[in-house]
Amino acid sequence: MSLDLTDTTVVFDLDGTLVDTAPDLAAATNHVLGLLGLSPIPVTGLHPYIGHGSKAMIDAGLRLHDVAVTPDELTQLHDQFLAFYADNVAVGSQPFEGVPTLLDELLLAGARLAVCTNKVEHLSKLLLAPAAIQTAAAVSARASVPPPRRRSPAHDFPGRYEPWHLA
């Protein structure tokens, strides 16, 4: 018996669910730390901070080096992080094992696939395109208002996101 997922939408988180983005997020963090003359931190050292957003990763990297910056300096570092990351968003990032096959099978069963992420739209599109999961990109979701932070109850309320298409 085949699975019929017609009229079903399956929504995935992007970072850490569909794609292992830790290598590129750590590289961008280490880039801005390097601008301050600080040594790189291994991916394993930054991994606990990845789910908290890029500013938190930068802040954690600075704290691991016992360096403090002003909020304005952190914002400048974040801008440099985003510029570097945009140019290197899919260098080391890879879909997790089995993800492309799973997404293909869901599509064959008639499901609509979506991504809900707090990553900005243009970076999400850059990441999805070369990540061997283009089939999953039939529909993704972006924040139509400033996105709530991760694990927010606001993620549970419909109408907060509007779809965008990658294809």
FENMO-V375179 format. One record per residue. RES is the residue in one letter. NEAR is the number of other ideal C-beta (glycine too) atoms within 12 Angstrom. Layout:
res=(RES & RES)
near=(NEAR & NEAR)
This chain:
res=(M & S & L & D & L & T & D & T & T & V & V & F & D & L & D & G & T & L & V & D & T & A & P & D & L & A & A & A & T & N & H & V & L & G & L & L & G & L & S & P & I & P & V & T & G & L & H & P & Y & I & G & H & G & S & K & A & M & I & D & A & G & L & R & L & H & D & V & A & V & T & P & D & E & L & T & Q & L & H & D & Q & F & L & A & F & Y & A & D & N & V & A & V & G & S & Q & P & F & E & G & V & P & T & L & L & D & E & L & L & L & A & G & A & R & L & A & V & C & T & N & K & V & E & H & L & S & K & L & L & L & A & P & A & A & I & Q & T & A & A & A & V & S & A & R & A & S & V & P & P & P & R & R & R & S & P & A & H & D & F & P & G & R & Y & E & P & W & H & L & A)
near=(4 & 9 & 14 & 12 & 18 & 14 & 10 & 16 & 23 & 27 & 25 & 31 & 26 & 42 & 36 & 24 & 24 & 39 & 40 & 26 & 41 & 29 & 26 & 36 & 45 & 36 & 31 & 41 & 47 & 36 & 31 & 40 & 32 & 21 & 25 & 23 & 10 & 22 & 14 & 23 & 32 & 17 & 25 & 14 & 22 & 35 & 23 & 20 & 27 & 34 & 25 & 22 & 27 & 41 & 29 & 24 & 40 & 44 & 29 & 29 & 42 & 30 & 22 & 23 & 24 & 9 & 23 & 12 & 24 & 12 & 13 & 10 & 20 & 27 & 18 & 19 & 33 & 29 & 20 & 26 & 37 & 29 & 19 & 28 & 37 & 25 & 17 & 26 & 34 & 30 & 22 & 22 & 37 & 22 & 31 & 25 & 12 & 14 & 30 & 24 & 17 & 23 & 33 & 20 & 20 & 29 & 27 & 17 & 20 & 18 & 26 & 26 & 38 & 32 & 41 & 37 & 34 & 32 & 38 & 22 & 28 & 18 & 34 & 38 & 26 & 27 & 39 & 42 & 22 & 21 & 33 & 24 & 36 & 26 & 27 & 39 & 35 & 26 & 26 & 37 & 34 & 29 & 25 & 15 & 12 & 13 & 23 & 19 & 16 & 24 & 14 & 15 & 10 & 19 & 20 & 13 & 12 & 13 & 11 & 19 & 28 & 17 & 22 & 24 & 19 & 27 & 14)
